[in-house]
Amino acid sequence: MPREASSPDPTPVPRRYRDPALTALRRVVRKTVLATAVRFAADVELHGSENVEDLDGAFVVVANHSSHLDTALIYAALPDHLTTNLAAGAAADHFFMSWRTALGPVLLFNAYPIDRPGRPHKGNHKGLSLALLKSGVPLLIFPEGTRSRTGAMASFTPGVGRLCASAKVPCIPVALVGCADAWPANNRLPRWPRRKVHVLIGRPLEPRPGEGIGAFTRRVEREVVDLHDAAAERYGLRSLAVLAARRSRRR
């Protein structure tokens, strides 16, 4: 009888993403070094933490991305039980070309490599995001793909929607308001005196029955925009539409 074709082996998940010793070390570093750095860099106000108090298991956090401060803010803002093994996606071609560039992100943010199209990188990390989710490791991903240089937000890539649908996990939308002013993408250090920034955590979203990946991704993107602009209006900051118009005028 003909042999049945075997299914491809799943992407292996290195032990470091859930290693108890590394988890404890990251917790100490975050509570000391990272917390101090965030307080130095910005005057942070958190909104919506009650939306994720009861969340458990794997999930995907997404946010707009315009500053070096963004990742640290999200780790500082989310409840401790959600950041225990939270793994931040980082560009393989930038952070994982050597152990020296990878050490900081791995130690602080449990970072894992994401291959960006057209960028040279070491190794093949295809399937790692999904494998991490299926092993119970939650992810932080910036779906724009890179930091905005103006504070305006680019369209989200559909990979986030595909991950949530494939792993059957919720997506947590987060809006970061004022980060581009607090620590502009092209500055080496945060501005001083500290700027006010707001971190808004939305309610977890899941794909609806019959909702396609593209439609779900756009719904997540709209939620981030709505969270951002509602806070911007409330606190007298610039909306994403205003930031996008400024970017267009500069071209």
Backbone bond lengths (Angstrom), bond angles and torsions (degrees), N, CA, C in turn:
res aa  C-N    CA-C-N  psi(-1)  N-CA   C-N-CA  omega(-1)  CA-C   N-CA-C  phi
1 M - - - 1.465 - - 1.529 109.84 -
2 P 1.344 116.15 142.90 1.461 117.86 178.77 1.518 110.53 -65.95
3 R 1.316 115.12 144.30 1.460 120.03 179.60 1.529 109.85 -80.25
4 E 1.317 114.94 140.37 1.461 120.02 178.46 1.522 109.02 -73.36
5 A 1.329 115.82 135.44 1.457 120.02 -179.18 1.520 109.92 -62.88
6 S 1.318 115.16 133.63 1.459 119.13 179.66 1.520 110.29 -79.96
7 S 1.323 115.90 145.77 1.459 119.87 177.79 1.517 108.84 -74.68
8 P 1.340 116.78 150.41 1.467 119.00 -179.03 1.518 111.17 -63.09
9 D 1.320 114.96 146.24 1.459 118.96 179.26 1.518 110.25 -63.15
10 P 1.341 117.14 140.05 1.463 118.83 177.73 1.518 110.74 -67.39
11 T 1.333 115.82 153.94 1.455 120.20 178.07 1.522 109.40 -62.34
12 P 1.333 118.21 125.64 1.470 119.45 -179.36 1.523 110.81 -69.78
13 V 1.326 116.05 144.56 1.457 121.97 178.38 1.524 108.38 -108.79
14 P 1.332 118.09 113.05 1.474 119.82 179.39 1.525 111.45 -57.18
15 R 1.321 115.20 148.45 1.456 121.30 -175.65 1.528 112.62 -64.18
16 R 1.323 117.53 -24.58 1.463 120.31 -172.51 1.521 113.22 -61.04
17 Y 1.319 118.00 -24.26 1.462 119.58 -176.58 1.528 112.45 -69.70
18 R 1.343 117.11 -20.10 1.465 120.24 179.14 1.522 111.74 -131.38
19 D 1.312 117.19 19.03 1.452 121.20 -178.87 1.527 110.28 -67.75
20 P 1.343 119.36 124.48 1.473 121.46 -176.56 1.524 113.62 -59.27
21 A 1.330 117.38 -38.83 1.461 120.00 -179.19 1.530 110.99 -66.64
22 L 1.328 116.58 -44.13 1.458 119.71 178.36 1.526 111.29 -67.09
23 T 1.328 116.20 -36.81 1.461 120.21 177.11 1.525 110.87 -60.22
24 A 1.326 116.51 -44.17 1.466 120.47 179.23 1.524 111.07 -65.76
25 L 1.322 116.89 -40.45 1.459 120.60 179.10 1.525 110.85 -63.94
26 R 1.333 116.93 -44.67 1.465 120.28 179.22 1.524 110.65 -60.93
27 R 1.322 116.96 -40.03 1.462 120.16 -179.51 1.523 111.00 -60.99
28 V 1.332 116.64 -43.45 1.464 120.56 179.60 1.532 110.68 -64.58
29 V 1.338 116.47 -45.01 1.463 120.46 -178.34 1.524 110.70 -63.88
30 R 1.324 116.88 -40.61 1.459 120.02 179.95 1.522 111.94 -66.28
31 K 1.324 116.26 -40.47 1.457 120.11 -177.70 1.523 112.50 -70.60
32 T 1.323 116.89 -19.95 1.468 120.17 -177.25 1.525 110.19 -109.71
33 V 1.317 116.15 -76.32 1.462 121.13 -174.42 1.528 111.88 -62.78
34 L 1.331 116.78 -51.68 1.463 120.01 -174.77 1.528 111.33 -66.53
35 A 1.324 117.55 -44.83 1.469 120.56 -179.69 1.524 111.11 -60.73
36 T 1.326 116.60 -40.87 1.467 120.47 178.76 1.527 111.08 -65.68
37 A 1.324 117.01 -41.95 1.460 121.38 -179.97 1.525 111.55 -63.25
38 V 1.338 117.07 -41.34 1.465 120.62 179.53 1.520 110.42 -65.19
39 R 1.327 117.14 -42.88 1.468 119.98 178.86 1.528 111.81 -63.91
40 F 1.330 116.34 -34.01 1.458 120.36 178.11 1.525 111.14 -70.84
41 A 1.334 117.26 -37.63 1.460 121.68 -170.72 1.520 113.91 -80.74
42 A 1.327 118.49 -29.31 1.466 119.55 -173.45 1.518 111.13 -158.20
43 D 1.325 114.35 157.22 1.461 122.50 172.89 1.529 106.25 -94.21
44 V 1.315 116.94 102.31 1.466 122.08 -167.50 1.522 111.61 -98.71
45 E 1.333 115.33 134.43 1.464 121.26 172.88 1.529 108.39 -122.89
46 L 1.319 116.12 126.78 1.466 122.44 -175.17 1.526 110.48 -102.78
47 H 1.333 115.95 139.37 1.459 122.40 178.05 1.533 108.82 -134.42
48 G 1.323 117.30 138.59 1.461 121.49 168.54 1.510 116.66 89.94
49 S 1.330 118.68 12.89 1.463 118.95 -179.51 1.523 112.32 -62.22
50 E 1.333 116.80 -24.25 1.473 120.00 178.31 1.520 112.09 -65.63
51 N 1.336 117.67 -18.62 1.465 121.03 -179.40 1.522 113.01 -69.56
52 V 1.327 117.62 -18.79 1.467 120.15 -175.83 1.528 112.73 -124.82
53 E 1.318 117.33 11.78 1.465 119.82 -177.72 1.524 112.70 -59.76
54 D 1.337 117.27 -35.29 1.467 120.96 -176.08 1.519 113.02 -96.34
55 L 1.322 117.94 4.30 1.461 120.96 -177.88 1.518 110.45 -71.99
56 D 1.333 115.71 141.77 1.463 121.11 -179.25 1.520 108.28 -144.85
57 G 1.323 116.17 159.32 1.457 119.82 177.85 1.512 111.74 81.35
58 A 1.331 116.22 -164.33 1.462 121.85 -177.84 1.522 110.77 -79.60
59 F 1.322 116.11 154.20 1.456 123.43 178.79 1.516 107.37 -164.50
60 V 1.336 116.24 173.66 1.462 121.48 176.77 1.531 108.31 -125.05
61 V 1.314 116.88 122.47 1.461 122.35 173.94 1.523 108.26 -93.79
62 V 1.333 116.69 132.61 1.465 120.61 175.57 1.522 108.90 -127.58
63 A 1.332 116.12 152.28 1.460 120.72 -179.88 1.517 109.85 -157.72
64 N 1.326 115.29 161.16 1.465 119.91 169.56 1.525 108.64 -71.13
65 H 1.338 115.73 157.10 1.476 119.04 -168.16 1.528 109.41 -138.90
66 S 1.344 116.53 110.79 1.460 119.97 -178.60 1.517 113.73 -141.03
67 S 1.343 117.78 7.04 1.452 119.28 -171.82 1.523 111.75 -153.48
68 H 1.337 116.21 155.23 1.462 121.40 171.40 1.528 111.17 -63.34
69 L 1.302 116.53 -18.20 1.458 122.17 -174.76 1.524 113.21 -81.12
70 D 1.323 117.70 -17.66 1.464 121.88 -166.11 1.530 114.20 -58.07
71 T 1.319 116.89 -50.18 1.465 120.12 -176.16 1.526 111.15 -62.47
72 A 1.330 116.41 -46.12 1.464 120.33 -179.69 1.523 111.12 -61.92
73 L 1.322 117.49 -38.99 1.467 121.10 179.15 1.518 111.44 -60.68
74 I 1.320 116.76 -43.38 1.463 120.07 -177.21 1.524 110.83 -66.95
75 Y 1.327 116.71 -41.94 1.467 119.10 177.86 1.525 110.79 -64.22
76 A 1.329 117.22 -37.11 1.457 120.38 179.55 1.522 111.83 -72.47
77 A 1.335 117.33 -28.61 1.462 121.17 -174.21 1.530 113.34 -84.88
78 L 1.329 117.10 -36.63 1.461 119.43 -176.54 1.527 110.80 -71.80
79 P 1.338 117.26 148.52 1.471 119.88 176.16 1.524 111.51 -57.24
80 D 1.324 115.90 148.89 1.470 121.12 -174.91 1.523 113.24 -54.73
81 H 1.339 117.31 -38.72 1.465 118.37 -175.16 1.524 112.12 -68.27
82 L 1.336 117.50 -16.39 1.463 120.01 178.99 1.527 112.63 -91.66
83 T 1.318 117.61 -15.71 1.468 119.90 -177.97 1.530 113.21 -105.12
84 T 1.334 117.15 3.12 1.465 120.31 -177.38 1.526 111.70 -51.63
85 N 1.335 117.15 -50.34 1.465 121.57 178.94 1.526 112.27 -122.92
86 L 1.334 117.14 17.10 1.461 120.29 -179.90 1.519 109.98 -56.83
87 A 1.331 116.64 125.63 1.461 122.47 -177.19 1.524 109.67 -109.88
88 A 1.323 115.84 124.23 1.464 121.10 -178.57 1.519 110.15 -92.05
89 G 1.325 116.05 129.02 1.453 120.06 175.74 1.520 110.65 -71.20
90 A 1.323 117.18 132.26 1.468 122.12 -178.80 1.523 109.01 -134.80
91 A 1.314 115.85 145.34 1.466 120.97 -176.57 1.522 111.07 -61.08
92 A 1.330 115.95 121.20 1.468 120.46 -179.45 1.522 111.27 -62.18
93 D 1.345 117.08 -34.14 1.464 120.79 -176.88 1.525 112.67 -75.53
94 H 1.318 117.91 -11.04 1.462 120.70 -179.40 1.526 112.21 -112.16
95 F 1.337 116.49 -48.30 1.459 120.41 -172.63 1.525 114.13 -95.84
96 F 1.334 118.06 -20.63 1.457 119.63 -172.31 1.531 112.96 -117.01
97 M 1.327 116.02 29.02 1.464 119.33 175.51 1.528 111.82 -83.82
98 S 1.344 116.99 -18.29 1.462 121.08 176.33 1.523 108.09 -154.88
99 W 1.321 116.58 162.32 1.467 119.79 -179.50 1.526 110.97 -67.42
100 R 1.330 117.73 -26.22 1.466 120.36 -179.59 1.521 111.67 -66.57
101 T 1.324 116.95 -41.90 1.464 119.88 -179.99 1.527 111.70 -78.84
102 A 1.324 117.13 -22.37 1.467 120.31 -178.42 1.524 112.70 -86.51
103 L 1.324 117.79 -24.34 1.459 120.92 -170.79 1.525 112.82 -58.62
104 G 1.320 117.68 -49.61 1.463 120.84 -178.04 1.521 112.77 -60.66
105 P 1.351 118.81 -54.52 1.463 119.87 178.42 1.525 113.81 -59.12
106 V 1.331 117.12 -37.60 1.463 119.89 179.89 1.527 110.56 -67.79
107 L 1.323 116.74 -43.30 1.453 120.86 -178.10 1.527 111.99 -68.76
108 L 1.327 117.36 -41.83 1.457 120.78 -176.25 1.520 112.83 -82.80
109 F 1.349 116.56 -41.64 1.465 120.55 -167.16 1.529 114.11 -123.30
110 N 1.322 118.16 12.74 1.465 119.96 -178.94 1.531 110.14 51.77
111 A 1.330 116.13 38.77 1.462 121.55 -170.16 1.523 112.13 -64.02
112 Y 1.326 114.86 149.02 1.460 121.21 175.12 1.527 108.57 -132.16
113 P 1.337 118.28 153.13 1.467 120.97 -173.81 1.530 113.20 -81.07
114 I 1.329 114.18 138.28 1.461 122.15 172.36 1.520 107.63 -119.25
115 D 1.327 116.90 126.47 1.458 121.46 179.15 1.529 109.78 -79.90
116 R 1.327 116.42 124.66 1.464 120.36 178.03 1.523 109.11 -97.95
117 P 1.346 117.35 134.04 1.471 120.45 -177.55 1.526 111.45 -57.08
118 G 1.326 114.90 135.19 1.451 120.34 175.63 1.510 115.20 78.41
119 R 1.338 117.76 2.53 1.459 120.79 178.92 1.531 109.20 -108.66
120 P 1.331 118.40 132.02 1.474 120.61 178.40 1.527 110.80 -67.68
121 H 1.322 116.95 136.92 1.460 120.87 -179.83 1.524 109.14 -152.38
122 K 1.307 114.56 166.43 1.456 120.97 179.29 1.521 109.73 -95.05
123 G 1.327 116.58 131.27 1.455 120.69 176.24 1.517 112.62 79.71
124 N 1.329 114.74 175.00 1.463 122.56 178.03 1.517 107.83 -122.88
125 H 1.320 117.36 115.37 1.457 122.00 -175.18 1.525 111.90 -109.75
126 K 1.320 115.77 19.15 1.456 120.08 179.17 1.531 110.26 -60.57
127 G 1.321 116.54 131.80 1.456 121.29 178.02 1.513 114.44 89.08
128 L 1.335 117.61 -5.83 1.465 119.46 -176.84 1.527 111.97 -68.31
129 S 1.326 117.64 -39.45 1.476 120.08 179.71 1.527 110.70 -57.72
130 L 1.329 116.39 -48.67 1.459 120.14 -179.17 1.517 111.34 -65.93
131 A 1.336 116.53 -40.09 1.463 120.04 179.19 1.525 111.27 -62.49
132 L 1.321 117.56 -39.89 1.459 120.92 178.10 1.521 110.58 -62.49
133 L 1.324 116.92 -46.57 1.469 120.36 179.43 1.525 110.94 -59.95
134 K 1.318 116.42 -44.38 1.468 119.82 -177.86 1.529 111.90 -68.80
135 S 1.332 117.16 -20.81 1.461 120.12 176.43 1.527 111.74 -89.46
136 G 1.337 116.52 0.95 1.457 120.51 176.84 1.508 115.32 97.29
137 V 1.340 118.16 6.17 1.463 121.58 -179.71 1.533 109.38 -91.93
138 P 1.328 118.85 118.75 1.475 121.07 177.63 1.522 110.50 -73.96
139 L 1.331 116.37 157.34 1.459 121.42 -174.22 1.528 111.81 -124.45
140 L 1.323 115.43 149.25 1.463 123.20 167.53 1.515 107.47 -114.70
141 I 1.337 116.02 122.89 1.459 121.03 -177.40 1.527 108.76 -133.94
142 F 1.324 115.65 139.30 1.462 121.10 172.77 1.528 107.31 -101.74
143 P 1.339 117.96 104.00 1.472 119.95 -169.35 1.524 115.20 -73.67
144 E 1.337 117.82 -4.71 1.461 118.78 174.75 1.531 110.85 -74.75
145 G 1.325 117.17 -21.56 1.456 120.88 176.85 1.508 114.84 95.07
146 T 1.330 117.29 -24.72 1.454 121.37 178.33 1.518 108.50 -160.18
147 R 1.333 116.15 167.81 1.456 120.27 179.40 1.529 111.22 -72.70
148 S 1.327 115.66 137.57 1.455 120.90 171.09 1.521 109.07 -71.71
149 R 1.319 116.83 140.27 1.470 120.93 178.08 1.521 111.24 -91.72
150 T 1.322 118.78 -5.72 1.464 121.69 -176.48 1.524 112.94 -122.15
151 G 1.334 117.70 -9.46 1.461 121.04 -173.90 1.505 112.98 94.31
152 A 1.355 117.25 -17.66 1.464 120.71 175.93 1.529 109.54 -68.65
153 M 1.324 116.63 155.78 1.466 120.71 -175.96 1.516 111.08 -107.19
154 A 1.319 116.86 130.50 1.458 122.43 175.26 1.530 109.43 -84.21
155 S 1.324 116.25 166.22 1.462 120.75 178.84 1.525 110.21 -65.59
156 F 1.326 115.65 146.05 1.459 120.86 177.64 1.522 109.94 -76.44
157 T 1.318 116.48 139.40 1.458 120.46 173.51 1.527 109.28 -75.92
158 P 1.330 118.07 151.38 1.470 120.42 -174.13 1.521 114.78 -73.93
159 G 1.332 117.28 -2.82 1.461 118.94 -177.76 1.512 113.44 -59.48
160 V 1.328 117.18 -34.58 1.465 120.91 179.92 1.523 110.67 -64.64
161 G 1.318 116.66 -46.31 1.459 119.74 177.92 1.509 112.16 -61.82
162 R 1.320 116.32 -38.59 1.469 121.04 179.13 1.527 110.96 -65.38
163 L 1.325 116.90 -41.19 1.464 120.58 179.17 1.523 111.20 -62.95
164 C 1.324 116.83 -47.57 1.472 120.39 -178.73 1.515 111.16 -61.98
165 A 1.341 116.28 -41.50 1.461 119.90 -179.47 1.531 111.09 -68.86
166 S 1.329 117.14 -41.14 1.461 120.49 -177.19 1.523 112.01 -70.45
167 A 1.342 116.91 -40.67 1.465 120.71 -177.64 1.518 112.54 -90.45
168 K 1.354 115.69 -7.68 1.475 121.37 -178.83 1.532 111.02 56.59
169 V 1.336 114.51 52.42 1.463 120.96 179.17 1.523 109.23 -125.21
170 P 1.328 117.94 155.30 1.475 120.34 178.90 1.518 111.97 -78.36
171 C 1.318 114.76 161.77 1.453 122.72 176.48 1.530 108.20 -113.62
172 I 1.332 116.73 131.38 1.463 121.62 177.77 1.528 108.03 -103.51
173 P 1.340 118.17 110.81 1.466 119.78 176.83 1.517 110.85 -80.84
174 V 1.319 116.73 134.27 1.459 122.72 178.49 1.523 108.52 -129.25
175 A 1.317 116.95 133.32 1.459 121.96 176.02 1.522 109.03 -111.14
176 L 1.324 115.59 131.17 1.458 122.39 177.82 1.528 107.60 -110.39
177 V 1.330 115.79 118.86 1.469 121.35 -173.31 1.529 108.95 -115.60
178 G 1.314 115.97 124.33 1.457 121.04 176.94 1.514 115.00 93.61
179 C 1.321 118.17 -1.12 1.471 120.39 -176.76 1.522 112.53 -67.34
180 A 1.338 116.53 -34.81 1.460 119.23 -179.66 1.520 111.37 -64.72
181 D 1.328 117.64 -28.80 1.462 121.01 175.96 1.529 110.90 -81.81
182 A 1.331 117.42 -36.66 1.462 120.93 -177.65 1.522 111.89 -68.40
183 W 1.329 116.05 -40.86 1.468 120.37 179.47 1.529 108.11 -148.54
184 P 1.330 117.54 85.46 1.464 120.99 -178.22 1.526 111.42 -57.53
185 A 1.308 115.45 149.74 1.467 120.95 -175.79 1.521 112.51 -58.92
186 N 1.331 118.20 -30.22 1.458 120.86 -176.66 1.531 113.53 -94.42
187 N 1.338 117.32 1.53 1.466 120.76 177.63 1.522 110.92 -91.81
188 R 1.314 116.50 144.46 1.462 120.13 177.91 1.527 111.63 -77.93
189 L 1.338 116.97 -27.66 1.462 121.44 -177.52 1.534 109.78 -133.59
190 P 1.346 116.89 159.48 1.467 119.73 176.22 1.527 110.28 -63.85
191 R 1.328 115.77 157.41 1.456 120.80 176.49 1.530 110.04 -74.24
192 W 1.317 113.70 151.37 1.459 119.69 178.47 1.523 108.80 -133.48
193 P 1.326 119.72 134.91 1.468 127.12 4.24 1.532 111.58 -68.05
194 R 1.315 115.02 162.24 1.463 121.51 -175.61 1.526 111.58 -56.98
195 R 1.333 115.84 142.05 1.458 122.06 173.40 1.532 110.20 -93.17
196 K 1.324 114.90 155.83 1.465 120.92 175.63 1.520 109.45 -80.46
197 V 1.316 116.95 131.74 1.462 121.38 173.84 1.534 108.82 -129.04
198 H 1.317 115.49 151.72 1.459 121.57 -179.99 1.525 108.92 -122.91
199 V 1.314 116.09 135.06 1.464 123.05 175.69 1.517 107.39 -113.89
200 L 1.326 116.73 117.90 1.463 121.72 -177.46 1.515 109.94 -115.01
201 I 1.324 116.40 119.48 1.465 122.49 -179.71 1.521 108.49 -100.63
202 G 1.323 116.63 120.41 1.459 121.08 -179.61 1.516 112.33 -87.92
203 R 1.315 115.14 175.38 1.462 120.39 176.46 1.530 109.98 -73.13
204 P 1.336 117.68 143.30 1.463 120.21 177.99 1.530 111.69 -57.86
205 L 1.322 115.44 138.96 1.463 122.34 179.74 1.524 109.61 -116.92
206 E 1.327 115.93 144.73 1.460 121.54 175.81 1.520 108.89 -133.15
207 P 1.336 117.77 152.03 1.464 119.44 177.61 1.529 111.32 -59.02
208 R 1.325 115.77 136.37 1.459 120.90 177.72 1.527 109.52 -82.50
209 P 1.335 117.90 158.32 1.464 119.63 177.28 1.524 111.10 -55.69
210 G 1.298 116.87 127.17 1.453 121.93 178.83 1.514 114.64 80.82
211 E 1.330 118.28 -1.65 1.461 120.94 179.94 1.523 110.11 -81.69
212 G 1.306 116.94 125.70 1.449 120.90 -179.65 1.518 112.11 -72.82
213 I 1.333 115.05 166.70 1.456 120.80 -178.84 1.526 111.24 -61.50
214 G 1.340 116.21 -44.04 1.458 119.95 179.74 1.511 112.11 -62.79
215 A 1.338 116.53 -42.22 1.467 120.40 -179.54 1.522 111.06 -65.91
216 F 1.326 116.68 -40.35 1.464 119.58 178.96 1.529 110.56 -66.06
217 T 1.325 117.06 -42.14 1.467 120.40 178.38 1.519 110.94 -60.28
218 R 1.332 116.82 -42.47 1.470 120.10 179.07 1.526 111.20 -65.89
219 R 1.326 117.63 -34.08 1.470 120.38 178.35 1.527 110.31 -67.64
220 V 1.322 116.45 -40.79 1.466 119.75 176.20 1.524 110.13 -62.74
221 E 1.326 116.43 -44.00 1.466 120.89 179.19 1.526 111.17 -60.50
222 R 1.329 117.46 -44.26 1.469 120.78 179.09 1.519 111.01 -61.81
223 E 1.342 116.87 -37.22 1.457 120.15 179.67 1.527 110.91 -64.30
224 V 1.326 117.20 -41.35 1.464 120.39 177.61 1.531 110.03 -63.33
225 V 1.330 116.74 -43.76 1.468 120.78 178.34 1.526 110.71 -61.27
226 D 1.331 116.85 -45.80 1.461 120.42 -178.32 1.528 111.43 -63.96
227 L 1.337 116.91 -42.37 1.457 120.26 177.60 1.530 110.69 -61.65
228 H 1.317 115.68 -45.62 1.462 120.88 -178.97 1.523 111.14 -61.20
229 D 1.326 116.25 -51.40 1.459 119.16 -171.27 1.524 112.60 -73.76
230 A 1.331 117.42 -29.59 1.460 119.19 174.82 1.526 110.36 -63.99
231 A 1.326 116.74 -41.69 1.467 120.31 178.39 1.526 110.93 -70.54
232 A 1.336 116.89 -40.43 1.462 120.21 179.33 1.529 110.85 -59.71
233 E 1.319 116.89 -42.59 1.466 120.54 178.49 1.527 110.67 -65.98
234 R 1.329 116.13 -41.43 1.468 120.47 -176.74 1.528 111.87 -65.88
235 Y 1.330 116.30 -35.92 1.460 119.32 -173.19 1.531 113.30 -109.46
236 G 1.312 116.74 13.19 1.456 120.08 174.63 1.518 114.91 70.90
237 L 1.337 116.89 32.04 1.461 121.72 178.03 1.525 109.93 -107.34
238 R 1.313 116.71 173.50 1.461 120.27 -175.24 1.524 111.92 -81.64
239 S 1.320 116.32 135.89 1.458 121.40 177.81 1.523 109.79 -76.79
240 L 1.332 116.46 165.90 1.461 120.40 177.82 1.522 111.41 -64.75
241 A 1.341 117.42 -32.77 1.467 120.50 177.55 1.530 110.78 -64.30
242 V 1.334 117.14 -41.51 1.468 120.81 177.99 1.520 110.38 -64.76
243 L 1.332 116.66 -42.91 1.461 120.67 179.15 1.532 111.17 -64.19
244 A 1.336 116.70 -38.04 1.466 120.24 178.24 1.520 110.80 -66.53
245 A 1.336 117.59 -38.28 1.464 121.12 178.75 1.521 110.72 -65.66
246 R 1.306 117.83 -38.88 1.466 121.38 177.11 1.525 110.20 -63.41
247 R 1.345 116.10 -40.54 1.462 119.35 179.00 1.528 110.88 -62.76
248 S 1.347 116.32 -41.23 1.464 120.40 -178.98 1.525 110.82 -64.40
249 R 1.338 117.52 -37.78 1.454 121.00 -179.16 1.535 111.80 -67.81
250 R 1.346 116.33 -27.25 1.462 119.69 -178.66 1.519 112.61 -77.27
251 R 1.320 117.19 -18.34 1.467 119.78 -176.29 1.524 110.79 -75.34
